[in-house]
Amino acid sequence: MPPGLAKKGGLPPGQAKKIYGVGERLPTSFDYRIVEPSLYDRYDLRERDGYVYGYSDGRAYLIDPETRLVADVVRVLID
């Protein structure tokens, strides 16, 4: 990473808005928030055993927490 970008705490171009697809593994550096199951109905998300929803940049990713594989991607606006 270039020193100027590292100093600002930024990511290399193309990494900041990367959208991951079904079957891709999320890198450990991918930052997301867990969507609480109590909010699933509000955002029309369906519960799946063994998976969690992670939210980042307007998308909810259905993730296998052990392998970090994406099982589904849903565009949602969570406030």
C-alpha positions, 0 to 999 in steps of 0.5 A: 500500500502506498505510504500516503494511503496507509497514513490515511488508513485507506484501502487500495483503489478497487477494494473500498467498495468491493461487492462480494458474490454468492460463493465467494469467501469474505477476507478477514479484513472485510468489515461488517456488522452482524444483523440481529435476528430480531431485525430480520422481519423488518428488512425481509430477511429469512433465517437460515440455520448456521448462517448470519447476516452481515451488513456493509455498504447497503448490502446484507450478506448471508454468511457461513460464520465458520468458512466466511463463504457468502450464501446470498447477497441482499440489497437493503437500507439499514438505518 
